[in-house]
C-alpha cells in the first residue's frame, strides 16, 4: 500500500513537469524569436482537436490528482473547474467562439485572428495604440505564465505538505503563510488563463469559481475548528486564507460551532489537512 502511495505521489510530480516544461519552453521560444515569427495564421492554428484532448487531459489529471475532491461540494467545484478548462482549450485550439462573436463587432474578418491576435488582451493593447501586438503577446504570455506557474506550484506544494502531515494539523511550510494554498493556486490558474487567452465562457466562470472556492475554504475552516479546537483558532487568527500578508480573519463564529454539527473523519480531505 505504501508503495502504491509513493508511486501515485511520483506520478503527480511527473504531471507538474508535463505542465510546466512545455509551457515555459513555448514562452522562451516566443521571446527569442523574431517579431511576428510565431504568429500562426487562423486556418493553421484552429481545428487542432488532438491538441485540445491532450492539453485538457493533462490539466484535468493534474486538477483531480492534486485537488482530490471527495465531498459533494468539492465535486461540484471540480466539475465547474473542468468545464472551465475544457471550454478554454476548445476555444484556444479548436473552435474560437469568442472570436466568431467579436470579429463582426470590430468590422474584421474572422481569419484576421491568427495566434497572436487571439491573445485578446495583447490585441486590445495594440488596437488602443499602447503596445505593439508582438510586444503585447510577450507581455501577456510572461505575466500569465508567472501567474499560472505560481498557481500550479501552490497546488502541488500544498498537497505535498499535507501529504507529509499524515492527518495532523499542518501549519508549517506554505501553510505558515496561507491557510488554503491549494485553493489559492486554483484561483491563480483561473486568473492566469484569463490573462493569457480570455474567452467569454471563462470570463463568466472565473468569478463563480472564486466564490465557490471561497465558500469551500470557509467550510473547511469550520470543520478544522470543530476538529482541532483552540489550536486551529489560534492558527487562523494569525494566518490569512489566500493572500500572504493580508489581515487574517479571526473566525470567532467558528468557535461557537458545536462538534456534533460537522464531525470530521480522516477521509474528509483538506478539512483536516489529509493528503
Secondary structure, 3 states (H helix, E strand, C coil): CHHHHHHHHHHHHHHHHHHHHHHHHHHHHHHHCCCCCCCCCHHHHCCCHHHHHHHHHHHHHHHHHHHCCCCHHHHHHHHHHHHHHHHHHHHHHHCCHHHHHHHHHHCCCHHHCCCCCCCHHHHHHHHCCCCCHHHHHHHHHHHHHHHHHHHHHHHHHHHHHHHHHCCCCCCCHHHHCCCCHHHHHHHHHHHHHHHHCCCHHHHHHHHHHHHHHHHHHHHHHHHHHHHHCHHHHHHHHHCCCCCCCCCCCCCHHHHHCCHHHCCCCCCCHHHHCCC
